């Protein structure tokens, strides 16, 4: 692969969020086991954007060259310090709203207008490349279990989150056409791993207690992405010259089924972490997801949002992709699979004293 040697300033939005924090850690500390990305780079200057008042304790000891700057994507003027003297920098735009707290309008305020604000600021500052984190949701759900999404799959946004992330990709495409900054888009699906939010820890608890939901037969393929695999993809999108102007699916090497996901977590809890597990599942007919989808549409149509109905609406769906383009053009080589990723996730949760 042809790679740039530019090791200029890295700007990260979305920290102290889950992915943003992990990316800051890997930019400074390297990715063990990934040739070309494994060496620590503690001298590289990094700026991370944090909302005012957010807990940034997980970032403070990452690197002496990390600067945490308070600002808000929805307030363009607040981004000025983030992009001061940023010519030649790389912007990793990881920030976004997945589960809003202020109704569906928050999707568009952050995922669309926030993206517009940050890209406008990057262009004005002379940033070299923007690597934008999108989602599987602009492409929606697979038409059947044996069809995998690739980068040529048509847009079919799933609900308002998918619409907002599709419009975010449109904003990036507009910047690509202007030609003032190089752009790359990645589409990670459901991701997991160290640094996970409470909703992921609750998933472990539900599996331990026999309440993990299986909707339908539990065999619909779901692509997932361990956070370090996503960070590898992000870092390659910065370094590989040919990535400019392209979009890539970034995920684990293969899709998993919900049965496999829950069996894997249950086995790790019992055999490696000595938890007593119930060996049960909360089994629901496939129509449960269909009903949840109708309710979700009604709720979101009123401008509101309910996380549990939204998640349930997806649980009988196939959402799966191929990573062949990223492997071929970026040299992407995801090192962490489901079992090892869940092992690391569980260890991280337990070491932090989170009750499962």
VENRA-V27156 format. One record per pair of residues at least 4 apart in sequence whose ideal C-beta (glycine too) atoms are under 7 Angstrom apart, sorted by the first residue. I is the first residue (numbers start at 1). J is the second residue. Records with the same first field share a line. If there is no record, write none. Layout:
I: J + J
//
This chain:
1: 240 + 331
2: 240 + 241 + 242
3: 239 + 240 + 241
4: 239 + 241
6: 88 + 128
7: 41 + 44
8: 88 + 89 + 90
9: 45 + 47 + 86 + 89
10: 27 + 44 + 46 + 89 + 90 + 92
11: 47 + 82 + 86 + 89 + 90 + 91 + 92
12: 20 + 23 + 24 + 46 + 48 + 92 + 94
13: 20 + 49 + 73 + 93 + 94 + 95 + 118
14: 19 + 20 + 94 + 95 + 96
15: 20 + 21 + 24 + 48 + 50 + 59
16: 20 + 21 + 50 + 54 + 55 + 56 + 58 + 59
17: 21 + 94 + 95
18: 22 + 195 + 196 + 197
19: 23 + 94 + 133 + 191 + 227 + 230
20: 24 + 48 + 94 + 95
21: 25 + 58 + 59 + 195
22: 26 + 194 + 195 + 227 + 231
23: 27 + 92 + 94 + 231 + 234
24: 28 + 46 + 48 + 59 + 62 + 66
25: 29 + 62
26: 30 + 31 + 228 + 231 + 235
27: 41 + 44 + 46
28: 40 + 41 + 42 + 44 + 46 + 62 + 63 + 66
29: 40
30: 37 + 38 + 39 + 40 + 41
31: 37 + 38 + 228 + 231 + 232
32: 38
33: 38 + 335
34: 38 + 232 + 335
37: 232 + 235
42: 63 + 65
43: 65
44: 65
45: 65
46: 63 + 65 + 66
47: 67 + 69 + 82
48: 59 + 66 + 68
49: 69 + 71 + 82
50: 54 + 56 + 68 + 70
51: 72
52: 70
56: 60 + 68
59: 66 + 68
62: 66
69: 81 + 82
71: 78 + 79 + 81 + 82
72: 78
73: 95 + 110 + 114 + 117 + 118
74: 109 + 110 + 113 + 114
76: 117 + 120 + 121
79: 83 + 117 + 118 + 121
80: 84
83: 121 + 122 + 125
86: 125 + 126 + 127
87: 125 + 126
88: 126 + 128
89: 127 + 128
90: 128 + 129 + 131 + 238
91: 122 + 127 + 130
92: 131 + 234
93: 115 + 118 + 130 + 131 + 132 + 133
94: 133
95: 114
96: 110 + 111 + 133
97: 106 + 107 + 110 + 111
98: 161
99: 307
100: 104 + 106 + 107 + 305
101: 106
102: 106
103: 303 + 304 + 305
104: 160 + 300 + 303 + 305
105: 109 + 303
106: 110
107: 111 + 160 + 161 + 164
108: 112 + 113 + 164
109: 113 + 114
110: 114
111: 115 + 164 + 165 + 168
112: 116 + 164 + 167 + 168 + 171
113: 117
114: 118
115: 119 + 168 + 171
116: 120 + 171
117: 121
118: 122
119: 123 + 130 + 171 + 172 + 175
120: 124
121: 125
122: 127 + 130 + 181
123: 175 + 180 + 181
127: 181
128: 182
129: 181 + 182 + 184 + 238
130: 175 + 181 + 183
131: 184 + 186 + 234 + 237 + 238
132: 172 + 183 + 184 + 185
133: 186 + 188
134: 138 + 165 + 168 + 169 + 185 + 186 + 187
135: 165 + 187
136: 187 + 189 + 319 + 321
137: 157 + 158 + 161 + 162 + 165
138: 155 + 157 + 162 + 165 + 166 + 169
139: 149 + 153 + 155 + 156
140: 156 + 157 + 158 + 162
141: 158 + 317 + 318 + 319
142: 147 + 149 + 318 + 319 + 320
143: 147
145: 220 + 221 + 318
148: 320 + 321 + 322
149: 153 + 249 + 320 + 321
150: 321 + 322 + 325
151: 247 + 248 + 249 + 325
155: 166
157: 162 + 163 + 166
158: 162
159: 296 + 300 + 310
160: 164 + 300
161: 165
162: 166
163: 167
164: 168
165: 169
166: 170
167: 171
168: 172
169: 173 + 185
170: 174
171: 175
172: 176 + 183 + 185
173: 177
174: 178
175: 181 + 183
176: 183 + 245
182: 244
183: 245
184: 237 + 243 + 244 + 246
185: 247
186: 233 + 234 + 237 + 248 + 250
187: 247 + 249 + 250
188: 225 + 230 + 250 + 251
189: 223 + 224 + 225 + 251 + 319 + 321
190: 222 + 224
191: 224 + 225 + 227 + 230
192: 196 + 200 + 224 + 226 + 341 + 345
193: 226 + 227 + 228 + 341 + 344 + 345
194: 227 + 344 + 345 + 348
195: 227
196: 200 + 201 + 345
198: 202
199: 203
201: 205 + 349 + 354 + 356
202: 206
203: 207
204: 208 + 265 + 346 + 349 + 356
205: 209 + 356
206: 211 + 212
207: 212 + 262 + 265 + 266
208: 269 + 275 + 277 + 278 + 356
209: 278
210: 278 + 279 + 280 + 281
211: 282
212: 262 + 281 + 282
213: 282 + 284 + 315
214: 218 + 258 + 259 + 281 + 283
215: 284 + 286 + 288 + 289 + 315 + 316
216: 220 + 285 + 286 + 316
218: 257 + 258 + 259
219: 257 + 259
220: 257 + 258 + 316 + 317 + 318
221: 255 + 257 + 318 + 320
222: 255 + 256 + 257 + 258 + 319 + 320
223: 251 + 252 + 255 + 319 + 320 + 321
224: 251 + 252 + 256 + 338
225: 229 + 230 + 250 + 251 + 252
226: 252 + 336 + 341
227: 231
228: 232 + 336
229: 233 + 250 + 252 + 334 + 335 + 336
230: 234 + 250
231: 235
232: 236 + 332 + 334
233: 237 + 248 + 250 + 326 + 330 + 332
234: 238
235: 239
236: 240 + 330 + 331 + 332
237: 243 + 248 + 330
240: 330
242: 329
243: 329 + 330
246: 329
248: 325 + 326 + 330
249: 321 + 322 + 323 + 326
250: 323 + 326 + 332
251: 321 + 323
252: 334 + 337 + 338
253: 323 + 334 + 337
255: 320
256: 260 + 261 + 338
258: 262 + 315
259: 263
260: 264
261: 265 + 338
262: 266 + 281
263: 267
264: 268 + 338 + 339 + 342
265: 269 + 342
266: 270 + 277
267: 271
268: 272 + 273 + 342 + 343 + 346
269: 273 + 275 + 277 + 346
270: 275 + 277
272: 343
273: 346 + 350
275: 356
284: 288
286: 290 + 316
287: 291
288: 292 + 312
289: 293 + 312 + 313 + 315 + 316
290: 294
291: 295
292: 296 + 309 + 312 + 313
293: 297 + 313
294: 298
295: 299 + 309
296: 300 + 309 + 310 + 313
297: 301
298: 302
299: 304 + 305 + 306 + 309
300: 304 + 305
306: 310
307: 311
308: 312
309: 313
311: 315
323: 327 + 332
324: 328
325: 329
326: 330 + 332
327: 332 + 333
336: 340 + 341
337: 341
338: 342
339: 343
340: 344
341: 345
342: 346
343: 347
344: 348
345: 349
346: 350
347: 351
348: 352
349: 354 + 356
//
